[in-house]
Amino acid sequence: MGRQQPLDLATVTAGRGGRPAASRRRPGWPLVLTALALLTALTAAATWLRADGTFEAWEQASVETSDAAELRLGYFGNLTHGPALVGLQEDLFAEELGSTGLSPQVFTSGPTAVEAMNAGTLDAAFVGPSPAINSYAQSGGESLAIVAGAASGGAQFVVTGDVAGEDDLAGRTLATPEFGGTQDVALRTWLAGQGYTVDGDGERSVAITPMPSGQSLQMLRQGQIDGGWLPQPWATRAVQEEGARVLVDERDLWEEGRFPTTVLVVRQDYLERHPQTVERLVRGLQRSVDWLGAREDDPVEVAGTLNAGLVEAGTEALPQTTVLDALQSLEWTLDPLTGTYPALLADGVAAGTTQDASLEGLVDERFLAQVRPSAPAGEEAP
């Protein structure tokens, strides 16, 4: 078979007298027509996709996915990150990730962890929902996605003994882990509801000083702050070690006492390229939550494993009674409690810590569906 002749441009132009030069078409002309038709169809499809606003999804679908060589995972040395502590201590994440190397990194606040993700130095993290919502809103939905929940509850507003009640906060100084964090937004929202202004002038002004939770205990001890909206174990430690008392348990502010304290987020570009790795991470998280649930009647083992995780994260080990008392206000759950996010967004906007935006697409539910396909929405599978 001889080599095919190159296409004669005359075959696609008009012949003499304005009539198509059909007699001069090459044998390969039907193939050329087919190729041109296909190209035209693809171009039209791409244009339609752009106009429909989903061309980005077209491009993402063409991204080649693979197992990641490494997963850099952020978490805190808090009991509200119990599933992260257990997953690392019991090697549940590592077992599920297989050949993907796991590199844990400890943070003290959600905004700091999210900054690391935005800088590309962190792939996934356990954080509070408010920093995740803030990042998603500021980036137009391009920064990260929530792929699972981890904990509900476990945050309380504790005050020193000389605070008589909710009407005795004017002129006081209070603490939160970091500006824009989940507890920070909660405190600002609650204070506004009580008629207080934050960091302003006037008779009902209250000062908020963000600081690491461990530092809050020291400041309480020294009398430099009057209380704080703190996650566990810090709220319980403030009560047991510094003589503080609980003024508000955040569970009392939410329907059925459920609100997200810790969720698992993944950087969007990492999720797009390594969905298999993300699924394995969520499976490891499921095993961690199941591990904790299966040992509710063995507090010694639970406290021991969580304490080991706290020490690994640079937090000192706690008395067993402290751990168990702190856990009374916590619920472990893969449910991200998505229904609470509109309220959390509104609170952040009102508090001045975030901007209003659509949250459509913030929660990527496909991994939970793969891990627990038999569980109804908002419920754990057995």
Order of alpha helices (4+ residues) and beta strands (2+ residues): alpha-alpha-beta-alpha-alpha-beta-alpha-beta-alpha-beta-beta-beta-alpha-beta-beta-alpha-beta-alpha-beta-beta-alpha-alpha-alpha-alpha-beta-alpha-alpha
